[in-house]
Each structure stands twice: as C-alpha cells, then as structure tokens.
Amino acid sequence: MNIILPALKLMRPTQWIKNGFVLMPLVFSGHLTHWEDVVKVSAMFVAFCFASSATYILNDYMDVEQDRVHPRKKHRPLAAGEISPTAALSFMVVLIAAMLSVAVIARIPLNGFLCLGFYLIIHVFYSIKLKDLVILDVLTISAGFLLRVLGGAVVLSVTVSSWLILCTFSISIFLALGKRRHEVMILSDDATSHRPVLENYNVALLDQLVQVATTSTLIFYCLYSVSENHVLGIQSEKLAWTIPLVTYGIFRYLFLIYHEEDGGSPTELLLADVPLLCCVTAWLIVCGVIIYR
C-alpha cells in the first residue's frame, strides 16, 4: 500500500497556518526587511510545522477509536485504516528528527529549542491526559500558540509586547472554544464517546466562555494597537486604524459559529470563507503599510 499520501494527510499541512504566529514578532518588530532575520524566523516556522505535525500524529494515534465515530475525523488516515499505527508513529519520530535538524542547521538559540521542546511536551501531556480535563484542555491549546509567538521572538532577540501576548492568549482560547462548541453541536449524544471532556461542556457554558474570550481579545488588541511602539517609533494612533478590521473579523467568525454552526476547524474556515480571508489579508496589508512605510 502506498503510504505517501496518508503520511502527508497525517501531517495536516493546512493546519500549518497556525504556525504563522511564529512570524508575528518578525512583522511587528519591523524586522521583515532584514533578510537574515527572515531566514532565522522562517527556519523556526518550518521547525514548528514539523513539531505540530508530530503532535497531530500522536493525537490521532491516541484518539483513533474516538475519531471513528466523528463525522469528519473518521476519514483521517489512522481512523480510516489507510496507514498502520506503527508506520504513523515511525513517521512521527522522523518529523521530530527533522524539526531538530532544521533547528541545528539554522543555529536557533537555546531558548528557541526550549520553546520547541515545551511545545512538544505540553502536547504529549495534552494527548495523554489534559484533553480530558475541562478548561485545562483549552488553556493547553492556547499555551501552544503562545510558544509559537515566543519562539519567533527569541530567534530575533526581541521583546514581545505584553498586550500582544495577552491578545494571542485570548484569541487562541476563543478559537478553541469555538471548536468545542462545534463538536458539542454536531455530535450531540455521541459527543462524550468522541471526546470525554465534552461531557463537562454544554452550549450555554461555551457561549458564555466565548463571550468572555471575544471581549478580552478585542480589548487586548485595542490596548496593543494604541500603545506606543518605542522600537518602531510608531505613534500610538497608527495601528488603531486596524481595529475596525479586527472587529469585523471577530464578528464574522462569531457569525459563522452561531449562524452557520461552523468553527470545527479555524484554519479550514479561514480558507473557505471569502469575507474572513479578505479581512485577514486586508489586516496584514494595513499593518504592513503602517509599520514599513
């Protein structure tokens, strides 16, 4: 059996968009025009892609039985029987080796290795136990996003704004809660058989938590955008022009969660929903013009 295609599917390359958080320090520190810095952060991005794919394989391996009762996840290579568990775990080891190779070749500093190492460790614990602990499952996912941002910062030796860290923390929780809500809605009575932690969640609770995460995300971003950036010399009001785009993006995502009953995969939603994709693209362009003009 040809295992190349199942192996590629195991890596979930569409999910690599999440590793774009590694690039945030590069963009917002004004280093995007520095070729050496671009190369270093790009190497960190690739390393995180290998690391995240390795954790996806471990998670699929641990959840193979539960995935078989999920309307979408049952088509994943392990759940569908397209690749053996032994081959999948072997491929996971190869990806971790590739991650380390990229980090060594790119001469990523020790703190960068620590970010990658902690990312792997927390996701191992997530796959084994933390995914079954209410609230902690969502916070663990958020920690992964924070480590991506910190990983991009340490290779540049730059300090990340506290508001940007808080904004990353909040938006990742928001996305994770939206995913949990989608699982509860589409699985209904089968929710706990797919993911035991869903027994502790209900739509009313998740709606309240989403409201909290949404509000905090918008507040933290507003505070970041109006805080003066001493590194770039950007006046406090400049990035405030991006607040309407961020507001629309959050409201659009809420519309998709509540009206379209979507949100199961934030990356797929971003790529499939044209208004949301246009909003994110416009936000990136406006931020680029403000920072690099």
Summary of the structure (lengths in Angstrom):
residues: 293
radius of gyration: 19.3
end to end distance: 53.3
largest distance: 59.4
contacts: 931
relative contact order: 0.11
helix: 80%
strand: 1%
